[in-house]
Amino acid sequence: MERWVGRVALVTGASVGIGNATARALVQHGMKVVGCARDVDKIRETAAELQQAGAAGQLYPVQCDLTVEAEIRAMFDNIEVEHGGVDVCINNAGLAAKGSLLSGSFEGFRTMTDVNILAPTLCSQLAVQQMRKRGVDDGHIITLNSMSGHRIYLGMAFYGMTKFAMTAMTEGLRRELREMKSHIRATCISPGLVETEFAIRMNKDDPQKARDLYASTQCMQAKDLADAVLYVLGAPPHVEINDIWMRPTEQTT
């Protein structure tokens, strides 16, 4: 991770869960981390905590609604002005709305499309543009995908569709970068069950269902995914990790 000291990373969805743990880890390894979310109060708290602890890097909170194209573009413009541009883009933000293909709401489908597909695609596009503008040839795009990006689970088909799209986006991005003779790398990390606010938010009408799910097995924790991000970034320049599949040891499906 030494080569990333002082360089700039964007982490979307950095207020809680995997995004927050990843932002912490990168700051602790000396990176300048722009952490975005719609509600930045928790990111500000994390930034103050890291500064007080004497972390080697720094966390910069930015408010951004990833369903709004103009806000994403404004965020990248601000990063370019304040920090020169991104070197690492962590597409972490994502969500699931309850409902099957046959009963789910169109609004829920639209929100998942905006957050899970369009936002990371635009962030990846703008990140690569900033890297190439500055001659950065060793940047990295990392997308937090899901095991649902490789198989469909009953009742989660539309969410799975959005995650299959991230599997396709990452491979398409990798091939386009190779066609450009660029050494910028693209990676997916596809976890199974991680104990975060994800299931609680998805089951907001029945939070006990989420708690029971997390109690059913020894889940992975957000830090486990942050460690995977560090592993990916720490790979030598001639190695591109395309996808990491991660599940709790006890998870059977």
C-alpha positions in Angstrom: 0.0 0.0 0.0 3.0 2.3 0.2 2.5 3.6 -3.4 -1.0 4.9 -2.5 0.2 7.2 0.3 -0.9 10.7 -0.4 -3.1 9.7 -3.3 -6.8 10.4 -3.7 -9.6 7.8 -3.3 -13.3 8.3 -3.7 -15.6 6.0 -1.6 -19.3 6.2 -2.3 -21.7 5.3 0.5 -19.1 6.1 3.1 -21.3 6.9 6.0 -21.9 3.4 7.2 -21.1 -0.3 6.7 -18.5 -1.4 4.1 -18.0 2.1 2.7 -17.2 3.5 6.2 -14.9 0.7 7.0 -13.1 1.1 3.6 -12.7 4.8 4.0 -11.2 4.3 7.5 -8.8 1.7 6.2 -7.6 3.8 3.3 -7.1 6.9 5.5 -5.1 4.8 8.0 -2.9 3.8 5.1 -2.2 7.4 4.3 -4.6 8.2 1.5 -6.7 11.3 1.0 -10.2 9.9 0.9 -13.3 11.7 -0.3 -16.3 10.0 1.3 -19.7 10.7 -0.1 -23.2 10.1 1.0 -26.6 11.9 1.1 -26.2 12.3 4.9 -22.6 13.3 5.7 -22.9 13.7 9.5 -21.5 10.2 10.2 -18.7 10.8 7.7 -17.8 14.0 9.5 -17.8 12.1 12.8 -15.5 9.4 11.3 -13.2 12.1 9.9 -12.9 13.8 13.3 -12.2 10.4 15.0 -9.5 9.6 12.5 -7.8 13.0 12.8 -7.9 12.7 16.6 -6.3 9.3 16.4 -3.5 10.6 14.3 -4.3 8.7 11.1 -1.7 9.1 8.3 -4.3 10.3 5.7 -7.4 12.4 5.8 -11.1 11.9 5.2 -13.0 14.6 3.3 -16.9 14.4 3.6 -18.9 15.3 0.6 -22.7 15.4 0.3 -23.9 13.7 -2.9 -27.2 12.1 -4.0 -26.1 9.4 -6.4 -29.5 9.3 -8.1 -28.8 12.9 -9.4 -26.4 13.1 -12.3 -25.6 16.8 -11.8 -24.6 16.1 -8.2 -22.2 13.3 -9.2 -20.6 15.5 -11.9 -20.3 18.4 -9.4 -18.6 16.1 -6.9 -16.0 15.1 -9.4 -15.4 18.7 -10.4 -14.9 19.5 -6.8 -12.4 16.7 -6.4 -10.5 17.9 -9.4 -10.3 21.5 -8.0 -9.5 20.5 -4.4 -7.4 17.4 -4.9 -6.3 17.3 -8.5 -8.4 14.2 -9.3 -9.0 10.7 -8.2 -6.5 7.8 -8.3 -8.9 5.2 -6.9 -12.6 5.0 -7.2 -14.5 2.7 -4.8 -18.1 2.2 -6.1 -19.5 1.0 -2.8 -23.0 2.5 -2.5 -25.9 0.1 -3.3 -29.3 -0.9 -2.1 -32.1 -3.4 -2.5 -35.8 -2.8 -2.5 -38.2 -5.6 -1.5 -40.4 -7.1 -4.1 -40.2 -9.8 -6.8 -40.2 -9.1 -10.5 -43.9 -9.7 -10.6 -44.9 -7.7 -7.5 -42.1 -5.1 -7.0 -42.8 -1.4 -7.5 -41.6 0.5 -10.5 -40.2 3.2 -8.1 -38.1 0.6 -6.3 -36.8 -0.8 -9.6 -35.9 2.8 -10.7 -34.1 3.6 -7.5 -32.0 0.4 -7.7 -31.2 1.1 -11.3 -30.1 4.7 -10.5 -27.9 3.7 -7.4 -26.7 0.2 -8.4 -26.0 0.7 -12.1 -26.1 4.3 -13.4 -24.2 5.9 -10.5 -21.2 3.5 -10.4 -21.0 3.6 -14.2 -20.9 7.4 -14.3 -18.4 7.5 -11.4 -16.2 5.0 -13.2 -16.3 7.0 -16.4 -15.5 10.3 -14.7 -12.8 8.7 -12.6 -11.0 7.3 -15.7 -11.3 10.6 -17.4 -9.6 12.3 -14.5 -6.9 9.7 -14.3 -6.1 9.9 -18.0 -6.2 13.7 -18.0 -3.4 13.7 -15.4 -1.5 10.8 -17.0 -2.3 8.4 -14.2 -1.7 4.9 -15.6 -1.9 2.9 -12.4 -5.3 3.9 -11.1 -8.0 1.5 -9.9 -11.8 1.2 -10.1 -13.2 -1.2 -7.5 -16.9 -2.0 -7.4 -18.6 -3.6 -4.4 -20.7 -6.2 -6.3 -22.5 -9.1 -4.7 -22.9 -12.9 -5.0 -26.2 -11.8 -6.5 -24.2 -10.6 -9.4 -23.4 -14.2 -10.3 -26.6 -16.0 -9.5 -30.3 -15.2 -9.0 -32.0 -15.6 -5.6 -35.8 -16.0 -5.4 -37.4 -12.7 -4.5 -34.3 -10.8 -5.3 -34.3 -11.0 -9.1 -34.3 -7.3 -9.9 -31.5 -6.6 -7.4 -29.6 -9.5 -9.0 -30.1 -7.9 -12.4 -28.5 -4.7 -11.2 -25.5 -6.7 -9.8 -25.2 -8.8 -12.9 -24.9 -5.4 -14.7 -21.9 -4.6 -12.4 -20.2 -7.8 -13.3 -20.7 -6.9 -17.0 -19.6 -3.3 -16.4 -16.3 -4.3 -14.7 -15.4 -6.7 -17.5 -16.4 -4.2 -20.2 -14.4 -1.5 -18.4 -11.3 -3.8 -18.2 -11.5 -4.6 -21.9 -11.9 -0.9 -22.9 -9.0 0.1 -20.8 -6.8 -2.7 -22.4 -7.9 -1.4 -25.8 -6.7 2.0 -24.8 -3.3 0.5 -23.7 -4.0 1.7 -20.2 -2.8 0.0 -17.1 -5.7 1.3 -15.0 -7.3 -1.8 -13.3 -10.9 -2.8 -12.7 -12.1 -5.1 -10.0 -15.3 -6.5 -8.5 -15.6 -7.7 -5.0 -18.7 -10.0 -4.6 -19.6 -10.7 -1.0 -22.3 -13.0 0.4 -23.8 -12.2 3.8 -22.2 -9.1 5.5 -23.6 -7.8 8.8 -24.3 -4.1 7.9 -27.4 -1.9 7.7 -28.2 -3.4 4.2 -30.8 -6.0 5.3 -32.2 -3.7 8.0 -32.9 -1.0 5.4 -34.3 -3.5 2.9 -36.6 -4.9 5.7 -37.5 -1.5 7.3 -41.1 -2.7 7.8 -39.8 -5.8 9.6 -36.3 -5.1 11.1 -36.5 -8.3 13.2 -36.3 -10.3 9.9 -33.0 -8.7 9.2 -31.7 -9.3 12.8 -32.8 -13.0 12.5 -30.9 -13.3 9.2 -27.7 -11.9 10.7 -28.1 -14.2 13.7 -28.5 -17.3 11.6 -24.8 -17.6 10.8 -21.5 -16.0 11.7 -21.6 -13.2 9.1 -18.8 -11.4 7.5 -18.2 -7.9 8.9 -17.6 -4.6 7.1 -13.9 -4.8 8.0 -13.5 -8.1 6.1 -14.6 -6.3 2.9 -12.3 -3.3 3.7 -9.4 -5.8 4.0 -10.3 -7.2 0.6 -10.1 -3.7 -0.9 -6.6 -3.3 0.7 -5.6 -6.7 -0.8 -6.8 -5.6 -4.3 -4.9 -2.3 -4.1 -1.8 -4.0 -2.7 -1.5 -6.4 -5.7 1.7 -5.8 -7.8 1.2 -3.7 -11.0 1.3 -6.8 -13.3 -1.6 -8.4 -11.4 -5.2 -7.5 -12.0 -7.7 -9.1 -9.7 -10.9 -9.3 -11.7 -13.4 -10.5 -9.0 -13.3 -11.8 -5.5 -16.1 -14.0 -4.3 -16.5 -13.9 -0.5 -18.9 -15.7 1.7 -19.1 -16.6 5.4 -17.7 -20.0 6.0 -21.1 -21.2 7.4 -23.2 -19.7 4.6 -24.6 -22.5 2.5 -26.5 -20.7 -0.3 
